[in-house]
Amino acid sequence: MAIVGAGIGGLAAAATLLRAGADVQVYEQAGGFARVGAGIQMTPNAMKVLGGLGLEERLRRVAFAPRSALNREWDSGEVSNELQIGDAMEARYSAPYLLMHRADLHGAVASLVPSEMVHLQRKVIGLDQDGRSATIAFADGGLARADAVIAADGVHSAVRELLLGPESPEFSGRVAYRTTFPTALLRGADLPPSKTKWWGPDRHIVMYYVTANRSELYFVTSQPEDARWMTPESWSAKGDLSQLRDAYAGFHPQVQAVLAACPEVHKWALLTRAPLPRWTQGRVALLGDACHPMTPYMAQGAATSLEDAVVLARCLEGIDSEGVPQALERYEAVRKPRTSAIQLTSKTNTWMRRQTNPDWVYGYDAWTVPLTAPAAESTVQ
């Protein structure tokens, strides 16, 4: 199996396929991985995947376990909704809800894939397939042949364009600023032991600790802004702190304290895509942001990629080369209804602002879900 992309989804696919007995090679266009300042929420459905891969205890040691998810009004701080997390959520879903640095998650998943199976600086420029195999062509002139190609190469997926034709994701009209920095810079203005989302009239900011000892915190925003600066490579460009602070003038003093202490910030344009008509073609399948990019408002981008990886491996386990196309079609049939529902729900940016039943999201278990096309997701907003 050839996997294009060594992000969280691609490496999780490699890890789960290795467990299923597949021969796996991963191809990544970047030359390495930087610790960019980004936090990530691993909700119970994602932690079930990571637990099944044997990573739960490792992540518990480094991640922050929040008491609750607070939703507060931007100026008064009034709580509009509080979802209890901690022991109550773990009992409800048989998995924890953890907040962590994205690099710590990436490193944990990467530890499951032998380094000799990950090939850096391999940019895909061509793709071909016949009845027996699929072949990837790289910019350096190399070729890779495999029974299947799994494209986990993100929202600007080269494989998706080669498979389905040129297409651009839709700019949402919004930009996110994000960073992590040492809690000590707050000079005593500590955050509560919860994940907090501050809801403004047309913008919001989410903040939480990303380390077990609360030594590092993270925030991410969403606000209207044009994206004339945006290029396919600018997913994490440097942001202007004064512009960010001006955008949140008038927000609660706790927000002001965090923004005042922040030493630098990155920003990226929030891109969306309508659910694709198909994810697979013959021996090629898309995974994660390559097929269902979504706004971050439900914290399900990486989570759904992890789910994809498990279901994909389950569909391919024990399948010979001849059965690969049908197995990939089954993977799409199982996963597409769920990811489409999450994409569309996330786009509204109403998740958890008021009392919300998260069972349909957090209760999902990719290791046990039936490998048949499900009925439409039942959602409670």
Buried (B, 14 or more C-beta within 10 A) or exposed (E): BBBBBBBBBBBBBBBBBBBBEBEBBBBBBEEEBEEBBBBBBBBBBBBBBBBBBEBBEBBBEBBBBBBBBBBBBBBEBEEBBBBEBBEEBBEBBEBBBBBBBBBBBBBBBBBBBEEEBBBEEBBBEEBEBEEEBBBBBBEEEEEBEBBBBBBBBBBBBBBBBBBBEEEEBEBBEBBBBBBBBEBEEBEEBEBBBBBBBBBBEEBBBBBBBBBBEBEBBBBBBBBEBEBEEBEEEBBBBEBEBEEBBEBBEEBBEBBBBBBBBBEEBBBBBBBBBEBBEEBBBBBBBBBBBBBBBBBBBBBBBBBBBBBBBBBBBBBBBEBEEEBBBEBBBBBBBBBBBBBBBBBBBBBEBBBBBEEBEBEBBBBBBBBEBEEEEEEEBEBEE
